[in-house]
């Protein structure tokens, strides 16, 4: 008679059987898209629970072994991430656990975590507020004694083209010259009325929704501080997208756009300067994308702190 114990003992495990004709080392083996809840403190002390997608990998350095123990990775991910608040220490411990459970197979491990974090943002003037969902990516790896950690997010903002603004101003000047005789005295009330008419804004500069994608490496001992990263970036740009918007907020947003004309190069440099002033970051990589309304292709610029010859980001496969 079979019992549960001896049935399990007799279950076949074909993964232990090597295939000599396919021998070879593998860079990464594991699982991607693991669904698990995570607990995250964005730097304000408010620990939020979010639904995350996780990738868990180790290398396979034994050419004579057919595979790794994927269930061991899954169980460690589920136990650690669903019960502990995310931190550099907890992630490093989890990765060390990956390697401890694969001592005979692996000497490198990496982990990727992706989720969204809600942040309440105030309106510009009305006193209202609303929620923004910021994407969060965390990538961590252990290679030998080296532990690497990276935090990523995105900031969406409006960018008004300086060249288009200059061209628009020229057309408004030309329209003014047509409508007001230079040989006649200027009537203040007539000019004010003209400025409030469609003729007074005969041309408008093109603006577009834009995205700043950030990847940063926290300094050793620094905690995750997503809120500070977002605040620094949005303040540097001046025109982050809004949540609750009344007419006074929309007017304030139009004013901010007029005072923050920028090419993608300007945006990248603004963020670069802001992040260089942050002592909690050891390195960063910036990609700004202006999703043009003038033409179908986007304007893109990259910037980094430049540590180790330029940070390009080194994460999981």
C-alpha positions in Angstrom: 0.0 0.0 0.0 1.3 3.4 -0.9 1.3 6.1 1.8 1.7 9.8 1.3 5.3 9.6 2.5 6.5 6.8 0.2 4.5 8.2 -2.7 6.4 11.4 -2.5 9.7 9.5 -2.2 9.0 7.6 -5.4 8.1 10.7 -7.5 10.4 11.0 -10.5 12.8 14.0 -10.7 14.1 14.1 -14.2 15.9 17.4 -13.5 18.7 15.5 -11.8 19.6 13.6 -14.9 22.3 15.3 -16.9 22.2 15.6 -20.7 25.9 15.4 -21.6 25.2 16.4 -25.2 23.7 19.7 -24.0 26.3 20.6 -21.3 27.0 24.3 -20.8 26.9 27.1 -18.2 23.9 29.4 -18.2 24.0 33.1 -17.3 20.6 33.2 -15.6 17.8 30.7 -14.8 14.7 31.3 -12.8 11.2 32.7 -13.0 9.7 36.0 -14.1 6.3 37.5 -13.4 5.8 35.9 -9.9 2.7 37.4 -8.4 3.2 38.4 -4.8 2.2 41.3 -2.4 5.0 43.6 -1.2 5.2 46.1 1.6 6.9 49.4 0.7 7.8 52.6 2.6 8.4 55.4 0.0 10.2 57.5 2.6 7.3 59.1 4.4 6.8 56.3 6.9 3.5 55.1 5.3 4.0 51.4 4.5 1.8 50.5 1.6 0.9 47.1 0.4 1.0 46.6 -3.4 0.6 43.8 -5.9 4.0 43.1 -7.5 5.5 41.1 -10.3 8.8 39.6 -9.4 11.7 38.0 -11.3 14.0 35.6 -9.4 17.2 34.2 -11.0 20.4 32.4 -10.2 23.1 31.4 -12.7 23.8 27.7 -13.5 27.6 27.3 -13.4 27.6 23.5 -13.4 27.6 22.3 -17.1 26.8 18.8 -15.9 23.6 19.8 -14.1 20.4 20.0 -16.0 18.5 22.6 -14.0 18.0 24.6 -10.8 15.5 24.3 -7.9 12.9 26.8 -9.0 10.4 25.9 -6.2 13.1 26.9 -3.7 13.3 30.4 -5.3 9.6 30.8 -5.3 9.0 29.8 -1.7 11.8 32.2 -0.5 10.3 35.1 -2.6 6.8 34.4 -1.3 7.9 34.2 2.4 10.3 37.2 2.4 8.4 39.7 0.2 4.9 39.2 1.6 5.9 39.5 5.2 8.8 42.1 5.3 8.9 45.7 4.3 11.3 46.1 1.4 14.8 47.3 2.3 18.3 46.9 1.1 19.1 44.5 4.0 16.0 42.3 3.4 16.8 42.0 -0.3 20.4 41.2 0.3 19.3 38.5 2.8 16.9 37.1 0.2 19.5 36.9 -2.5 21.9 35.2 -0.1 19.2 32.7 0.6 18.9 32.0 -3.2 22.6 31.1 -3.2 22.5 29.1 0.0 19.8 26.9 -1.5 21.9 26.4 -4.7 25.4 26.0 -3.2 26.4 23.3 -5.6 24.9 25.1 -8.7 25.2 28.9 -8.5 27.4 31.8 -7.4 25.3 34.7 -8.7 21.7 35.8 -7.9 19.4 38.6 -9.0 15.9 39.8 -8.3 13.5 42.3 -10.0 10.4 43.7 -8.4 7.8 45.9 -10.2 4.7 47.5 -8.7 2.9 50.9 -8.4 3.0 53.2 -5.4 0.2 55.8 -4.8 1.2 59.3 -3.7 -1.3 62.1 -3.0 -0.3 65.3 -4.8 -1.8 68.7 -4.1 -3.4 70.9 -6.8 -1.6 74.0 -7.8 -4.0 76.6 -6.4 -7.5 75.2 -5.5 -6.6 73.4 -2.3 -7.7 70.1 -3.8 -5.6 67.0 -4.1 -5.6 63.6 -5.9 -3.6 60.4 -6.2 -0.8 59.7 -8.6 0.4 56.1 -9.2 4.1 56.1 -9.7 5.7 52.9 -11.2 8.4 51.4 -9.1 11.1 49.0 -10.1 13.7 47.5 -7.8 16.6 45.4 -9.1 19.1 43.8 -6.8 21.9 41.3 -7.4 24.7 39.5 -5.6 27.8 38.6 -7.4 30.4 37.1 -5.0 30.7 39.6 -2.1 29.2 42.5 -4.2 25.6 43.6 -3.6 24.1 46.0 -6.1 20.7 47.7 -5.7 18.8 50.0 -8.1 15.5 51.9 -7.7 13.6 53.1 -10.7 10.5 55.2 -11.3 8.9 57.6 -13.9 7.8 61.2 -13.7 5.3 62.5 -16.3 5.4 66.2 -17.1 4.5 68.8 -19.7 7.1 70.3 -21.9 6.6 73.4 -24.1 9.1 73.8 -27.0 11.2 77.0 -26.8 11.6 77.1 -30.6 7.9 76.9 -31.1 7.3 79.5 -28.5 9.7 81.9 -30.2 8.1 81.3 -33.6 4.6 81.9 -32.0 5.8 85.2 -30.4 7.0 86.4 -33.8 3.6 85.7 -35.4 1.8 87.5 -32.5 4.2 90.5 -33.1 3.4 90.5 -36.8 -0.4 90.4 -36.1 0.0 93.3 -33.6 1.8 95.3 -36.2 -1.0 94.7 -38.7 -3.8 95.6 -36.2 -2.2 98.7 -34.7 -0.9 101.6 -36.8 2.6 102.6 -35.7 1.9 106.2 -36.6 -1.1 106.4 -34.3 -1.1 106.7 -30.5 -1.5 103.4 -28.6 -4.8 103.1 -26.8 -4.3 101.1 -23.6 -7.8 99.7 -23.4 -7.7 98.7 -27.1 -4.4 96.8 -26.5 -5.8 95.0 -23.5 -8.9 94.0 -25.4 -6.8 92.8 -28.3 -4.6 90.7 -26.0 -7.8 89.0 -24.7 -9.1 88.2 -28.2 -8.1 85.3 -30.6 -5.9 87.7 -32.6 -3.9 88.3 -29.4 -2.9 84.6 -29.5 -2.9 84.0 -33.2 -0.2 81.3 -32.7 0.5 78.9 -29.8 3.6 76.9 -29.1 3.4 73.2 -29.2 3.6 71.2 -25.9 3.6 67.5 -25.2 3.3 65.0 -22.5 6.8 63.9 -21.5 8.3 61.2 -19.4 11.5 61.2 -17.2 12.6 57.6 -16.5 15.0 57.4 -13.5 17.2 54.7 -12.2 19.2 55.4 -9.1 21.6 53.6 -6.8 21.1 54.5 -3.2 24.2 55.3 -1.2 25.4 52.6 1.2 23.1 52.7 4.3 20.5 54.9 2.6 16.8 53.9 2.8 14.4 53.8 -0.1 13.2 57.4 -0.6 10.9 57.5 -3.6 9.1 60.6 -2.4 12.3 62.6 -2.2 13.3 61.4 -5.7 9.9 62.3 -7.2 9.8 65.7 -5.4 13.3 66.7 -6.6 12.5 65.7 -10.1 9.1 67.4 -10.3 10.5 70.6 -8.7 13.4 70.7 -11.2 11.0 70.3 -14.2 8.3 72.7 -12.9 5.4 71.2 -14.9 4.5 67.7 -13.6 1.1 66.5 -14.7 -1.7 67.2 -12.2 -4.5 65.3 -10.5 -7.5 67.4 -9.3 -7.8 70.4 -11.6 -10.2 73.4 -11.3 -9.9 76.4 -13.6 -7.5 78.2 -11.3 -5.3 75.1 -11.3 -5.4 74.9 -15.1 -4.5 78.6 -15.4 -1.6 78.1 -13.0 -0.4 75.1 -15.0 -0.5 77.2 -18.2 1.6 79.9 -16.4 4.1 77.2 -15.3 4.4 75.9 -18.8 5.1 79.4 -20.1 7.8 79.9 -17.5 9.4 76.5 -18.1 10.1 76.3 -21.8 12.4 73.3 -22.4 14.0 71.1 -24.9 14.6 67.5 -23.9 18.2 68.4 -23.3 17.1 71.1 -20.9 14.9 68.7 -19.0 17.7 66.1 -18.7 20.1 68.7 -17.4 17.6 70.1 -14.8 17.1 66.6 -13.4 20.8 65.8 -13.5 21.6 68.9 -11.5 18.9 68.1 -8.9 20.0 64.5 -8.4 23.7 65.5 -8.2 22.8 67.5 -5.1 21.3 64.4 -3.4 23.8 62.8 -1.1 21.7 59.7 -0.6 22.4 58.7 -4.2 25.6 57.1 -5.2 24.8 57.0 -8.9 21.9 57.6 -11.3 20.8 57.3 -14.9 18.2 59.5 -16.5 16.2 59.1 -19.8 13.8 61.9 -20.8 11.4 61.4 -23.6 9.3 64.3 -25.1 6.5 62.6 -27.0 6.3 65.2 -29.7 3.0 66.8 -31.0 4.8 68.3 -34.0 6.0 65.0 -35.6 5.5 61.3 -35.0 9.0 60.6 -33.5 10.1 61.5 -30.0 12.9 63.7 -28.7 15.1 61.8 -26.2 18.0 62.7 -24.0 20.1 60.7 -21.5 22.2 61.9 -18.5 24.0 60.2 -15.7 26.2 61.0 -12.7 29.1 59.4 -14.6 30.4 57.1 -11.9 32.6 54.3 -13.3 32.6 55.8 -16.7 28.9 56.3 -17.0 26.1 54.3 -15.4 24.1 52.3 -17.9 22.3 50.2 -15.3 23.1 46.6 -14.6 20.0 44.5 -13.6 18.5 41.1 -14.2 18.2 39.4 -17.5 
